[in-house]
Structures are given as C-alpha cells and as structure tokens.
Amino acid sequence: MSRRCDLTGKIPQTGHKVSHSNRKTKRRFLPNLCSVTLMSDALGRSVHLRVSANALKSIDHRGGLDAFLAKAKDEQLAPKVLVLKRQIAKKRAAG
C-alpha cells in the first residue's frame, strides 16, 4: 500500500537527519495518514479513505466531502476517489 493521501496527493518527502556534529544522513518525512470513514451527503453513504490529517482539516473547512471534491483538482485525486467525484457530480446534476 502506497503512503499517499487519497485526496491531496501528499507523498513522502526526503531530507537530511542532522546530528549534533552536523553530519547529514538521508531520511524520509512521511505524511500523517489516517484511515477514516467519511459521509457523502449527495450519495447518502459512507466512504472509507486513507487521507492526511491536513486533508481532514480541509474537508471540515470546505463544508464536507462533497464540497471538497467539487473544488479538488483531478490530477491530485486517487482513481478510487475520482470515480466517487464523478458519481457525486452526476447525482447533483440529476437532483
């Protein structure tokens, strides 16, 4: 399983661990991923996603999963979430 946020596309970054003697060794900065179940108001069902803590704050700020996906760019989203975004858009257009 990749360490990638389904909504924001955050991936591990690389950098240096710097010791007291200023020696630099490679390390990885992993995103803070959480497995969560979010509710889609348009579809009326819950969705299980692996998202970063930053994405959870953004979802709350924008007013829910549906509003977040409406503004999200397609290239950042995981394929599973892209299908969900299209289903939500189709449901809103019909209703």
C-alpha positions, 0 to 999 in steps of 0.5 A: 500500500502506497503512503499517499493521501487519497485526496491531496496527493501528499507523498513522502518527502526526503531530507537530511537527519542532522546530528549534533556534529552536523553530519547529514544522513538521508531520511524520509518525512512521511505524511500523517495518514489516517484511515477514516470513514467519511459521509457523502451527503449527495450519495447518502453513504459512507466512504472509507479513505486513507487521507492526511490529517491536513486533508481532514482539516480541509474537508471540515473547512470546505463544508464536507466531502462533497464540497471538497471534491467539487473544488479538488483538482483531478490530477491530485485525486486517487482513481478510487476517489475520482470515480466517487467525484464523478458519481457525486457530480452526476447525482447533483446534476440529476437532483 
